[in-house]
Amino acid sequence: MTSYNRTGYLKSNFKIFHLKDQKKHDIEYHYHNFHKVLIFLSGHVTYSIEGRSYQLQPNDIVFVNSGEVHKPIICDNTTYERIIIYISKDYLSSYSEENNDLSLCFKKASHNKSHVLRVHSFANSKLGSITKELEASFNTDEYANDLYHNILFLEFMIQLNRLSINDGVEYIKNSSPNQKIVEIINYVNNNLTDEISIDSIANTFFLSRYYLMHIFKEETGYTIGNYITNKRLLLAKDLIAHGMPITAACYESGFKNYSTFSRAYKKSFGTTPTNAFKNK
């Protein structure tokens, strides 16, 4: 069975990278256990997230929620430059209040059914200025640097959220040629805890089993069975991290057999559910 990998590791509250690739290369579908923001600076890149594809323009801001399967498609040898920020979900939650939810930008992207915010003047904006300052702060070793990083990052998140709710910005439309795949992915994510199967999905969308499996793999790069399993594992991991007993998390996330769940969990996350619960 074709699978996709969890890539990138975040052992701190957040991490920032400024990357340049000057040669076309293939990147596999993957996901993270944390939120990701990508600020696109240059290149010829299409970004695929959960069955949706976006043709990026300079200054676009890409929101990738924790657990969302994605990959950039680098179209040629034009320099692909971007700033990437990894963000701990728990860290954002610790600073979020009812009227000050720092994860609002990710939720708004989901609500708008678009992962990409089109910004026409990023470099000259408050967000552009604070991003530059945040990036530069990691190249110094001055007094109270860790505290300063934290202050700058919180300002970055505040400015990012303010921008995301500004009426003058645009969430760009999905350019995927197969809207049916997006509908299928939404259906799976909304019914993870129910008894769903390839056959039941095929019946729901009036497709043959073979055609469903074929178009899903062709459009997303992974099998529908593997997609369902990994999404359930991510849900179980989150439930365990928030204190739910292991057996309950197994069944609440849609698994029907604990042994199958435990083996899949260890294979995916490198630890057993029991150890994950102890170390939460």
PLY file of the C-alpha trace (Angstrom):
ply
format ascii 1.0
element vertex 280
property float x
property float y
property float z
element edge 279
property int vertex1
property int vertex2
end_header
0.00 0.00 0.00
1.33 3.42 -0.91
1.85 5.62 2.13
2.87 9.17 2.87
5.28 10.30 5.53
5.30 12.58 8.50
8.21 14.95 7.91
9.82 17.77 9.84
10.23 17.81 13.59
9.36 20.55 16.03
10.90 20.29 19.50
10.34 23.96 20.34
7.24 26.15 20.26
8.01 27.43 16.78
10.73 27.39 14.16
11.45 29.61 11.15
13.34 28.76 7.95
14.30 30.83 4.91
14.90 28.41 2.04
15.96 28.61 -1.60
15.96 25.79 -4.14
17.52 26.48 -7.51
16.85 23.14 -9.14
13.62 21.35 -9.91
13.09 18.27 -7.74
10.21 16.09 -6.61
8.83 16.23 -3.08
6.56 13.45 -1.85
3.20 13.98 -0.18
3.71 14.37 3.57
2.16 15.82 6.70
3.26 17.38 10.00
2.13 17.13 13.62
2.13 20.92 13.84
0.77 23.89 11.92
2.78 25.33 9.05
2.82 28.76 7.41
4.63 29.22 4.11
5.32 32.68 2.73
6.02 32.27 -0.98
8.65 34.67 -2.33
9.58 33.40 -5.79
9.43 30.45 -8.14
7.03 28.55 -10.36
5.19 26.34 -7.86
1.81 24.72 -7.49
0.92 23.74 -3.92
-1.29 20.71 -3.35
-3.11 20.38 0.00
-5.79 17.80 0.78
-6.83 17.42 -2.86
-6.81 21.16 -3.59
-4.16 22.71 -5.83
-3.05 26.35 -5.86
-0.84 28.15 -8.37
1.25 30.39 -6.14
2.27 33.98 -6.77
4.94 35.94 -4.86
3.67 37.15 -1.46
1.07 34.37 -1.17
0.70 32.99 2.35
-0.06 29.27 2.59
-1.75 27.79 5.68
-1.28 24.07 6.33
-3.11 22.71 9.35
-1.59 19.95 11.44
-2.21 16.57 9.79
-3.07 17.94 6.35
-1.39 16.02 3.54
0.43 18.32 1.15
3.32 18.87 -1.22
4.74 21.59 -3.47
4.99 20.81 -7.16
8.08 22.64 -8.43
7.47 23.24 -12.11
10.91 24.32 -13.39
14.40 25.45 -12.35
13.29 28.96 -11.39
14.56 29.74 -7.87
11.96 28.55 -5.36
12.30 30.87 -2.37
10.06 30.81 0.69
9.89 31.43 4.41
8.48 28.54 6.42
7.23 28.71 9.99
6.45 25.59 12.05
4.06 26.26 14.95
3.10 24.03 17.87
-0.68 23.65 18.23
-0.42 23.53 22.02
1.72 26.66 22.07
-0.90 28.59 20.10
-3.63 27.29 22.39
-1.75 28.45 25.48
-1.97 32.06 24.25
-5.48 31.88 22.85
-8.51 33.34 24.57
-12.15 33.60 23.51
-11.62 36.88 21.67
-7.94 36.37 20.88
-7.61 33.01 19.14
-4.17 32.92 17.54
-5.16 29.89 15.46
-7.99 31.91 13.85
-6.04 32.27 10.59
-5.92 28.49 10.19
-9.61 28.14 11.05
-10.53 30.95 8.66
-8.60 29.25 5.85
-10.60 26.07 6.50
-13.86 28.04 6.66
-13.09 29.74 3.34
-12.14 26.36 1.82
-8.86 27.91 0.71
-5.38 27.40 2.10
-3.83 30.42 0.37
-4.13 34.08 1.28
-3.11 36.41 -1.55
-1.26 39.46 -0.24
-0.17 42.11 -2.73
2.36 44.02 -0.61
3.84 41.62 1.94
7.34 43.14 2.06
6.00 46.61 2.93
3.38 45.43 5.42
3.64 45.22 9.21
3.68 41.45 8.84
6.58 41.62 6.38
8.54 43.86 8.73
8.02 41.67 11.79
8.82 38.52 9.79
12.14 40.03 8.74
12.90 41.03 12.33
11.93 37.59 13.66
14.15 35.87 11.12
17.11 38.14 11.91
16.73 37.61 15.67
17.77 33.96 15.30
21.16 35.07 13.95
22.11 36.94 17.12
22.92 35.91 20.68
21.88 38.98 22.61
20.50 39.36 26.12
17.14 37.60 26.74
17.08 36.31 23.17
14.64 33.47 23.88
12.19 35.90 25.43
12.66 38.29 22.52
11.98 35.48 20.02
8.75 34.74 21.84
7.64 38.39 21.83
8.40 38.76 18.12
6.63 35.52 17.27
3.49 36.53 19.15
3.51 39.83 17.28
3.94 37.87 14.03
0.87 35.75 14.84
-1.18 38.81 15.81
-0.31 40.59 12.55
-0.94 37.39 10.55
-4.39 37.00 12.08
-5.23 40.68 11.56
-4.27 40.32 7.92
-6.35 37.15 7.51
-9.55 38.94 8.58
-8.87 42.06 6.52
-11.54 42.64 3.87
-8.85 43.78 1.45
-7.19 40.38 1.14
-8.25 37.47 -1.02
-8.38 33.73 -0.38
-7.63 32.26 -3.78
-9.71 29.51 -5.31
-8.68 25.91 -5.66
-7.44 25.17 -9.18
-7.73 21.39 -8.86
-9.17 19.87 -12.05
-11.21 17.31 -10.08
-13.59 18.88 -7.56
-14.98 15.43 -6.80
-11.75 14.53 -4.98
-12.14 17.56 -2.71
-15.70 16.47 -1.90
-14.52 12.93 -1.11
-11.74 14.19 1.17
-14.19 16.47 3.01
-16.58 13.54 3.41
-13.85 11.29 4.85
-12.68 13.93 7.33
-16.24 14.60 8.48
-16.96 10.89 9.02
-13.71 9.50 10.43
-15.38 8.19 13.58
-18.06 6.35 11.60
-17.72 3.03 9.83
-16.53 4.20 6.44
-14.92 2.04 3.78
-13.95 2.28 0.14
-17.23 0.61 -0.80
-19.36 2.95 1.32
-17.61 6.02 -0.11
-18.03 4.70 -3.65
-21.75 4.18 -3.02
-22.15 7.66 -1.50
-20.61 9.32 -4.56
-22.14 6.93 -7.11
-18.74 5.72 -8.29
-17.38 2.26 -8.91
-14.89 0.99 -6.33
-12.18 0.71 -8.98
-12.76 4.22 -10.37
-12.77 5.75 -6.88
-9.45 4.12 -6.00
-7.97 5.09 -9.36
-8.90 8.79 -9.36
-8.02 9.24 -5.67
-4.52 7.84 -6.19
-4.08 9.71 -9.47
-5.11 13.09 -8.04
-3.54 12.87 -4.57
-0.67 10.41 -4.86
-1.87 8.13 -2.07
-4.47 5.41 -1.57
-7.82 6.15 0.01
-7.41 3.33 2.55
-4.07 4.68 3.71
-5.49 8.19 3.90
-8.33 7.08 6.20
-5.97 5.12 8.47
-3.52 8.00 8.87
-6.24 10.54 9.54
-7.66 8.26 12.25
-4.20 7.86 13.77
-3.74 11.63 13.90
-7.13 12.00 15.58
-6.26 9.29 18.12
-2.90 10.94 18.83
-4.62 14.23 19.56
-7.20 12.58 21.83
-4.48 10.78 23.79
-2.44 13.99 24.12
-5.48 15.62 25.71
-5.90 12.87 28.28
-8.37 10.42 26.76
-7.70 6.80 27.83
-5.99 4.76 25.12
-8.78 2.26 24.48
-11.37 5.02 24.27
-9.15 7.00 21.87
-8.82 3.91 19.68
-12.56 3.49 19.21
-13.39 7.21 19.23
-11.08 7.71 16.26
-12.83 5.05 14.20
-10.70 1.94 14.74
-12.57 -1.31 15.40
-9.66 -3.43 16.63
-7.21 -2.36 19.34
-4.33 -4.57 18.16
-4.57 -3.17 14.64
-4.67 0.36 16.06
-1.67 -0.20 18.36
0.53 -1.63 15.58
-0.40 1.16 13.18
0.21 3.81 15.86
3.71 2.52 16.62
4.57 2.25 12.93
3.41 5.81 12.24
4.69 7.64 15.34
7.58 5.44 16.51
6.09 4.84 19.95
3.23 2.84 21.43
-0.07 4.43 22.46
0.74 3.45 26.06
4.01 5.38 26.03
2.31 8.32 24.33
-0.28 8.42 27.11
2.41 8.25 29.83
4.41 11.07 28.24
1.51 13.37 27.37
0 1
1 2
2 3
3 4
4 5
5 6
6 7
7 8
8 9
9 10
10 11
11 12
12 13
13 14
14 15
15 16
16 17
17 18
18 19
19 20
20 21
21 22
22 23
23 24
24 25
25 26
26 27
27 28
28 29
29 30
30 31
31 32
32 33
33 34
34 35
35 36
36 37
37 38
38 39
39 40
40 41
41 42
42 43
43 44
44 45
45 46
46 47
47 48
48 49
49 50
50 51
51 52
52 53
53 54
54 55
55 56
56 57
57 58
58 59
59 60
60 61
61 62
62 63
63 64
64 65
65 66
66 67
67 68
68 69
69 70
70 71
71 72
72 73
73 74
74 75
75 76
76 77
77 78
78 79
79 80
80 81
81 82
82 83
83 84
84 85
85 86
86 87
87 88
88 89
89 90
90 91
91 92
92 93
93 94
94 95
95 96
96 97
97 98
98 99
99 100
100 101
101 102
102 103
103 104
104 105
105 106
106 107
107 108
108 109
109 110
110 111
111 112
112 113
113 114
114 115
115 116
116 117
117 118
118 119
119 120
120 121
121 122
122 123
123 124
124 125
125 126
126 127
127 128
128 129
129 130
130 131
131 132
132 133
133 134
134 135
135 136
136 137
137 138
138 139
139 140
140 141
141 142
142 143
143 144
144 145
145 146
146 147
147 148
148 149
149 150
150 151
151 152
152 153
153 154
154 155
155 156
156 157
157 158
158 159
159 160
160 161
161 162
162 163
163 164
164 165
165 166
166 167
167 168
168 169
169 170
170 171
171 172
172 173
173 174
174 175
175 176
176 177
177 178
178 179
179 180
180 181
181 182
182 183
183 184
184 185
185 186
186 187
187 188
188 189
189 190
190 191
191 192
192 193
193 194
194 195
195 196
196 197
197 198
198 199
199 200
200 201
201 202
202 203
203 204
204 205
205 206
206 207
207 208
208 209
209 210
210 211
211 212
212 213
213 214
214 215
215 216
216 217
217 218
218 219
219 220
220 221
221 222
222 223
223 224
224 225
225 226
226 227
227 228
228 229
229 230
230 231
231 232
232 233
233 234
234 235
235 236
236 237
237 238
238 239
239 240
240 241
241 242
242 243
243 244
244 245
245 246
246 247
247 248
248 249
249 250
250 251
251 252
252 253
253 254
254 255
255 256
256 257
257 258
258 259
259 260
260 261
261 262
262 263
263 264
264 265
265 266
266 267
267 268
268 269
269 270
270 271
271 272
272 273
273 274
274 275
275 276
276 277
277 278
278 279
